[in-house]
Amino acid sequence: MAAVVVGVQAAEVNLKVDGMVCSIGCVSKVKQSLTALKGVDIKGTKFALGKQLGEVKVSFCDKTTSKKKILQAIKKAGYKKVAVVPQKKAKGKAKTKKKA
């Protein structure tokens, strides 16, 4: 089981896993590969279903593991094309102070 480090800021990475087409077997296979990695918070990891199947948001401790190790673990599970998806920026404009 992967260990969760308490008190450490977790990082997140959004991934697109090509070939992950079923919500039971494929998700289980990827989840099992991530569980084996020390530092991955499997409870904080989200697997998209439906039309977004194949998208995974992995929560991990960047002091214990890295994006590269996460990608390698998923590739080792049999998914050759895994890509990092840029995180979406928050909508809306930042408020600026007006000078009096």
Backbone hydrogen bonds, N-H to C=O, Kabsch-Sander energy under -0.5 kcal/mol:
donor,donor_aa,acceptor,acceptor_aa,energy
5,V,3,A,-0.5
6,V,4,V,-0.6
8,V,5,V,-0.9
11,A,60,F,-4.0
13,V,58,V,-1.9
14,N,85,V,-0.5
15,L,56,V,-3.2
16,K,83,A,-2.5
17,V,15,L,-0.5
17,V,54,G,-3.5
18,D,16,K,-0.7
18,D,81,K,-2.3
20,M,17,V,-1.4
21,V,19,G,-1.4
27,V,22,C,-0.9
28,S,24,I,-2.2
29,K,25,G,-2.1
30,V,26,C,-2.3
31,K,27,V,-2.9
32,Q,28,S,-2.4
33,S,29,K,-1.7
34,L,30,V,-2.1
35,T,31,K,-2.3
36,A,32,Q,-1.2
37,L,34,L,-1.3
39,G,3,A,-0.9
40,V,37,L,-1.4
41,D,59,S,-2.7
42,I,40,V,-1.2
44,G,41,D,-0.7
45,T,41,D,-0.5
45,T,42,I,-0.5
46,K,57,K,-2.6
48,A,46,K,-0.5
48,A,55,E,-2.6
52,Q,49,L,-1.2
53,L,50,G,-1.7
54,G,48,A,-0.6
55,E,52,Q,-1.9
56,V,15,L,-2.4
57,K,46,K,-2.7
58,V,13,V,-2.7
58,V,56,V,-0.7
59,S,41,D,-0.5
60,F,11,A,-2.9
61,C,39,G,-2.5
62,D,9,Q,-0.6
62,D,60,F,-0.7
64,T,61,C,-1.3
65,T,61,C,-2.4
70,I,66,S,-1.9
71,L,67,K,-2.7
72,Q,68,K,-2.3
73,A,69,K,-2.2
74,I,70,I,-2.0
75,K,71,L,-2.3
76,K,72,Q,-2.4
77,A,73,A,-1.0
78,G,75,K,-1.6
79,Y,74,I,-1.5
80,K,78,G,-0.8
82,V,80,K,-0.8
83,A,16,K,-2.2
85,V,14,N,-3.0
